[in-house]
Amino acid sequence: MNCSKCFTENENDALFCKNCGTSLYTGTTNHKTKNKIMDILVFISIAYWFAMDFLNVIIRIFIDNWYDSPFKYFQMGTNLIYAAIPIIIALSIKSKGLKIPAIIFAGLIACYIFYNNIDWVIKGY
């Protein structure tokens, strides 16, 4: 790796130039770390979504009148967390032209989910 200031040849893993001391750090590690974190968040969101849907199906199959039992609070809690999943997925989009509309649509989905949960509590379903 050559120094951008004095053009001295340095080792590939060097952090500073051996001649002038200029930082050779390019900042690519931070970008890779950010992408890895977003990938992990998206994966966790999808895995959570799957697990909660699976549990909700099991509850609905095996518990009679689940909507009159304490399990309705479990259902409401999972639905509220569902509201965050589209937002996390929208935030993972790298294209700025697509990210803004995706965040807007995700926000609308989140508002719809919140509204349905509030309506459900008020009407007592």
N, C-alpha and C positions, 0 to 999 in steps of 0.2 A: 504494500500500500504506500502510495506517495503522499507526502505532506502537501496540502493545498497552498501553504504559505511559502516554504523554501524548496519544495519539490524533492526532499530527501527521501530515499527509499527506506521504509520501515517494515517491521514484521507485520503480518496480516492481523494478528490479535493485539497489536500495540494500541494503547489508549492515547498516548501522547507522542509527538515527534521526538526522536532521539537527538535531533540537532537543535531545534528552536523551541521545543516544548508545547507547540500548538496542539490542541485537542484534535484527535483523529476520530472522535465519536461522531457517527453520522445520524444517529437517532432512529435507525431502522428497527432496533429492538423494541422500542416503545410502541411502534405501529403494530408489530407482530403480537406483542402482549395484549394490546387493545383488541385486536381481532380475535385472539384466543379467548379472552374474557367474554366477548359478545357471543362467540360460538357456544361457550359453556352455558351462558344465560339462555340462549335460544333452545339448546338441548334440554336444559332443566325445565324450561317452560313447557316444551312439548311432552316430556316425560311426565310432568305433573298433570298436564291436561289429560293424558291417556289414563294415568292411575286414578284420577278423580272420577273420570267418566266410567271407568270400570267399576269402581266402588259404588257409584250412584246406581248403576244398573243392578248390581248385586243387592243393594238395599231395596230397590223397587221390586225386585223379583221375590225376595225372601221375607220382607216385612210388610204385613198387611197394614193398610192405612198409614204408611210412612209419613204422609203429610200432616197427620195429627200427632205424630210422636216427636221426640227430641231430634230425630234424624232430619227433620226439616231445617233445623239450624245448621246441620252439617251441609246440607244441600245449598243453603243460602251462602254459607261461608265459602264453599268452593266456587259458587257462581261469582262472588265478588272478586275472588282471586283470578277467575277467568277474565275479568275485565282488564287486568293488567297484562295478560299474555299477548293480545294483539299489539299493544303499545310496545312491549319489549321486542317483538318481531319487527315492527315498523322501525324502531330505532336501530336495528341491526342492518338496515339497508344502507349501502355505501353511496349510491347515486343520490346527489342532493336533489335532482329533479324529481325523483321518485319518493324520496324520504318524506318531504313535506306533505304531499297528498296522502301518503300511507299513514302518517301520524294523524292527519285530520280524520281519515276513515276509521282508524283505530280508536280515536277519541269518540267518534260517533257510536262505534260498537260498544265501547265502555259505558257511555251514557245510557244506551239502550239496555244493557245488562243491569246497570244500577236501577234504572226506572222499573224494569220488570221485577226486580227483587223488592223494591219499595212497594210496588203495586201488589205483589204477592203477600207481603206482610200486612198491608192495609186491608185487603180483601179476605185474608185468612185462608188462602188456598193451602 
